[in-house]
Amino acid sequence: MRGERKDMDAAETQKRMQALLAQYQDRLLRQLDEMQALAAQLNGEAADQAVYAVLRERLHKLAGSGGTFGQPELGRRCLSLECLLDGWLAADAPPIDAGMRRQFLADLAALAGALA
């Protein structure tokens, strides 16, 4: 009886984990699309700082959750972009030129390719 209970608990836990993973993956694709839409607004103006801050926060969350949900490469890439934005958001950061923005957009778009 006890062994059956453990098997049922393990099966239920596995089922719940699979549901959480599916929810994460669905949400992840939406988040990546939303981040690309946000980044497309970047134009070299002062308002870019607010967009960079939002993107940095989202990248931070994805960097942390990637490993938890079996996406370590995504987590590493998000962390790299997060660190880049940390530098761009620093008070003494040099100006961000169009080439830097284009590369950031390309790197952001490539995140979907990091999905396992």
Residue frames as qw, qx, qy, qz and C-alpha x, y, z in Angstrom:
[[0.000, 0.886, 0.463, 0.000, 0.00, 0.00, 0.00],
 [0.300, -0.816, 0.092, 0.485, 2.77, 2.39, 0.93],
 [0.434, -0.165, 0.595, 0.656, 4.74, 1.62, -2.22],
 [0.249, 0.618, 0.655, 0.357, 1.67, 2.32, -4.34],
 [0.124, -0.938, -0.249, 0.207, 1.26, 5.70, -2.65],
 [0.380, -0.604, 0.345, 0.610, 4.87, 6.61, -3.37],
 [0.385, 0.162, 0.695, 0.585, 4.46, 5.57, -7.00],
 [0.110, 0.812, 0.549, 0.167, 1.31, 7.69, -7.29],
 [0.249, -0.888, -0.029, 0.386, 3.05, 10.66, -5.65],
 [0.418, -0.358, 0.514, 0.658, 6.03, 10.33, -7.98],
 [0.305, 0.421, 0.707, 0.479, 3.77, 10.05, -11.02],
 [0.021, -0.911, -0.412, 0.027, 1.72, 13.05, -9.91],
 [0.338, -0.753, 0.175, 0.536, 4.88, 15.08, -9.27],
 [0.410, -0.070, 0.635, 0.651, 6.21, 14.14, -12.71],
 [0.198, 0.667, 0.654, 0.298, 2.89, 15.12, -14.30],
 [0.146, -0.939, -0.209, 0.231, 2.93, 18.49, -12.55],
 [0.405, -0.551, 0.374, 0.626, 6.54, 19.13, -13.57],
 [0.369, 0.232, 0.688, 0.581, 5.70, 18.38, -17.20],
 [0.066, 0.850, 0.509, 0.120, 2.78, 20.81, -17.02],
 [0.287, -0.860, 0.032, 0.421, 5.03, 23.50, -15.52],
 [0.445, -0.258, 0.547, 0.661, 7.62, 22.93, -18.24],
 [0.282, 0.524, 0.671, 0.443, 4.98, 23.22, -20.97],
 [0.083, -0.940, -0.317, 0.088, 3.69, 26.46, -19.42],
 [0.406, -0.675, 0.246, 0.565, 7.24, 27.81, -19.20],
 [0.428, 0.020, 0.631, 0.647, 7.96, 27.02, -22.83],
 [0.161, 0.747, 0.580, 0.283, 4.73, 28.66, -24.01],
 [0.226, -0.940, -0.132, 0.219, 5.41, 31.74, -21.90],
 [0.537, -0.438, 0.368, 0.620, 9.05, 31.79, -23.00],
 [0.403, 0.340, 0.587, 0.614, 8.19, 32.08, -26.69],
 [0.022, -0.901, -0.394, -0.180, 5.81, 34.95, -25.96],
 [0.436, -0.817, 0.045, 0.375, 8.42, 36.68, -23.80],
 [0.539, -0.163, 0.458, 0.688, 11.07, 36.39, -26.51],
 [0.248, 0.608, 0.552, 0.514, 8.64, 37.88, -29.06],
 [0.215, -0.939, -0.267, 0.011, 7.74, 40.70, -26.66],
 [0.529, -0.623, 0.194, 0.542, 11.40, 41.45, -26.00],
 [0.463, 0.140, 0.520, 0.704, 12.12, 41.65, -29.72],
 [0.063, 0.805, 0.476, 0.348, 9.18, 44.02, -30.19],
 [0.387, -0.883, -0.078, 0.252, 10.51, 46.20, -27.37],
 [0.568, -0.374, 0.359, 0.639, 14.02, 46.16, -28.79],
 [0.410, 0.487, 0.537, 0.554, 12.69, 47.18, -32.20],
 [0.086, -0.954, -0.283, -0.052, 11.73, 50.52, -30.59],
 [0.576, -0.551, 0.119, 0.592, 15.38, 51.37, -29.90],
 [0.502, 0.790, 0.223, 0.272, 16.44, 54.38, -31.95],
 [0.579, 0.201, -0.169, 0.772, 19.39, 55.97, -30.19],
 [0.200, -0.700, -0.061, -0.683, 17.32, 58.48, -28.25],
 [0.128, -0.389, 0.630, -0.659, 17.26, 59.11, -24.50],
 [0.797, -0.132, 0.121, -0.577, 14.07, 57.03, -24.19],
 [0.747, 0.260, -0.611, -0.023, 16.13, 53.94, -25.06],
 [0.050, 0.365, -0.754, 0.544, 17.40, 53.80, -21.46],
 [0.646, -0.085, 0.405, -0.641, 13.93, 52.85, -20.21],
 [0.893, 0.262, -0.231, -0.285, 13.66, 50.12, -22.85],
 [0.486, 0.431, -0.711, 0.269, 17.13, 48.81, -21.96],
 [0.260, -0.303, 0.670, -0.625, 16.11, 48.67, -18.30],
 [0.829, 0.057, 0.193, -0.522, 12.98, 46.64, -19.08],
 [0.822, 0.386, -0.412, -0.074, 14.91, 44.30, -21.37],
 [0.210, 0.480, -0.743, 0.416, 17.63, 43.88, -18.76],
 [0.528, -0.204, 0.562, -0.603, 15.09, 42.87, -16.12],
 [0.906, 0.205, 0.021, -0.370, 13.46, 40.33, -18.44],
 [0.654, 0.486, -0.568, 0.115, 16.82, 38.90, -19.48],
 [0.115, -0.443, 0.725, -0.514, 17.76, 38.59, -15.80],
 [0.749, -0.057, 0.408, -0.518, 14.64, 36.52, -15.11],
 [0.900, 0.361, -0.169, -0.177, 15.22, 34.29, -18.13],
 [0.358, 0.575, -0.686, 0.265, 18.88, 33.83, -17.19],
 [0.328, -0.322, 0.717, -0.524, 17.78, 32.52, -13.81],
 [0.797, 0.110, 0.369, -0.465, 14.93, 30.33, -14.98],
 [0.627, 0.525, -0.501, -0.284, 16.71, 28.82, -17.99],
 [0.197, 0.346, -0.899, 0.182, 18.69, 26.26, -16.02],
 [0.448, -0.001, 0.673, -0.588, 15.75, 25.38, -13.82],
 [0.754, 0.402, 0.285, -0.435, 13.64, 24.49, -16.84],
 [0.809, 0.069, 0.515, 0.276, 16.28, 22.64, -18.85],
 [0.504, 0.818, 0.133, 0.243, 17.46, 25.58, -20.96],
 [0.624, -0.569, 0.050, 0.533, 21.04, 26.18, -19.75],
 [0.471, 0.170, 0.352, 0.791, 22.26, 27.63, -23.07],
 [0.060, -0.787, -0.392, -0.472, 19.38, 30.09, -23.10],
 [0.545, -0.802, -0.168, 0.176, 20.27, 31.05, -19.53],
 [0.632, -0.282, 0.183, 0.698, 23.91, 31.66, -20.46],
 [0.296, 0.415, 0.406, 0.759, 23.00, 33.79, -23.48],
 [0.249, -0.856, -0.359, -0.276, 20.50, 35.81, -21.47],
 [0.617, -0.671, -0.060, 0.407, 23.10, 36.40, -18.78],
 [0.544, 0.005, 0.283, 0.790, 25.56, 37.62, -21.39],
 [0.065, 0.617, 0.402, 0.673, 23.02, 40.09, -22.80],
 [0.468, -0.828, -0.308, 0.011, 22.03, 41.14, -19.27],
 [0.625, -0.465, 0.049, 0.626, 25.67, 41.98, -18.50],
 [0.357, 0.299, 0.368, 0.805, 25.94, 43.93, -21.75],
 [0.172, -0.772, -0.389, -0.472, 22.90, 46.00, -20.78],
 [0.598, -0.693, -0.212, 0.342, 24.31, 46.53, -17.29],
 [0.519, -0.173, 0.181, 0.817, 27.24, 48.23, -18.95],
 [0.113, 0.474, 0.455, 0.746, 25.01, 50.26, -21.25],
 [0.372, -0.798, -0.411, -0.234, 22.89, 51.40, -18.32],
 [0.614, -0.378, -0.235, 0.652, 25.89, 52.51, -16.25],
 [0.015, -0.932, -0.170, 0.321, 26.08, 56.24, -15.66],
 [0.147, -0.731, 0.449, 0.492, 29.47, 56.52, -17.33],
 [0.723, 0.232, 0.621, 0.196, 28.65, 54.30, -20.32],
 [0.120, -0.255, 0.460, 0.842, 29.87, 55.41, -23.74],
 [0.578, 0.337, -0.034, -0.742, 27.25, 56.22, -26.38],
 [0.612, 0.122, 0.781, 0.024, 25.54, 53.22, -27.96],
 [0.186, 0.401, -0.451, -0.775, 25.80, 53.46, -31.73],
 [0.778, 0.251, -0.099, -0.567, 23.56, 51.96, -34.41],
 [0.582, 0.342, -0.736, -0.044, 25.93, 49.04, -35.00],
 [0.017, -0.154, 0.842, -0.517, 25.85, 48.10, -31.33],
 [0.599, 0.141, 0.349, -0.707, 22.05, 48.25, -31.34],
 [0.747, 0.332, -0.405, -0.410, 21.88, 46.08, -34.49],
 [0.393, 0.273, -0.860, 0.177, 24.15, 43.48, -32.91],
 [0.269, -0.033, 0.703, -0.658, 22.06, 43.51, -29.74],
 [0.720, 0.235, 0.050, -0.651, 18.89, 42.98, -31.82],
 [0.673, 0.338, -0.631, -0.188, 20.53, 40.08, -33.66],
 [0.174, 0.207, -0.874, 0.405, 21.69, 38.50, -30.40],
 [0.466, 0.062, 0.501, -0.726, 18.24, 38.92, -28.90],
 [0.769, 0.289, -0.207, -0.531, 16.60, 37.34, -31.96],
 [0.524, 0.347, -0.777, 0.011, 19.06, 34.43, -31.73],
 [0.345, -0.282, 0.705, -0.552, 17.85, 33.52, -28.24],
 [0.858, 0.125, 0.128, -0.481, 15.08, 31.38, -29.72],
 [0.737, 0.444, -0.509, -0.031, 17.79, 29.31, -31.40],
 [0.059, 0.445, -0.777, 0.441, 19.22, 28.47, -27.99],
 [0.757, -0.187, 0.262, -0.568, 16.13, 26.55, -26.96],
 [0.152, -0.272, 0.950, 0.032, 16.77, 22.87, -26.29]]
